[in-house]
């Protein structure tokens, strides 16, 4: 059984009678979908629809608290963002980053825990108290995990996601947005993009057919020597050079060249849509 250690992620516990209603007003997915058997992903956005965080939401075993995890770099900012909207709500948010382990079983058979689709396939999350040892696990290395998530088109913070990203650009609307739920911060912009607008760029999978392994930030140049996008992540997987990047919407699909510091590599779009859904 492949197991991923996500314990370094920032983790929060949300308690109080108003916890579900409150969090539903802050995130893009419907918190009512969460159960002890299922976790969901969601976006936390500004009023202009740009990301302030991408989170996963679960519940504890007693079903009396919501459990939220996100990238460790957002530990302070997300805590402040969620807390500032608590006014007269019966809600308390506690930072439990150092108190709990978070483990994810990848494609498990007959596994318990909460179903979640963190890496494009069904897996299960397990929240454990810090200090609880887990034996018998086949741990995935950081290198293998990076290859796996790039291959499956999973964006992460500080690579594909940042404070200037719209959910639709990173295709998070496919897995992390419920367009039928009630209001939340940023809903107007996100819903308008869905119904009448289009973003200017899209996250795509890339395959580099020759040359060196690209670095994040390398430009994608078309045949007319015009920049059409850039690389956000890249790795070598089983001899193939693959990556993720953003490409202008009107250039999809397109063959491009990658040019940086006099190094050139032919690039093709490997996929334009995530296949995972939730």
ABEGO torsion letter per residue (X at the ends): XBBBBAAABBBBBBBEAAAAAAAAAABABBAAABBAABBBBBBBBBAAGBBAEBBBBBBBAAGABBBBBBBAAAAAAAAAAAAAABBABBBBBBBAAAABBBBBBBGBBGBBEBBBBAAGBBBBBBBBBBGBBBBGBBBBBAAAAAAAAAAAGBBBBGAABBAABBAAAAGAAAAABBAABBBBBGAAAAAAAAAABBBABBBBBBBBABEBBBBBGBBBBBAAGBBAEBBABBBBBGGBBBBBBBBBAAAOBBBBBBBBGGBBBBBBBABABBABBX
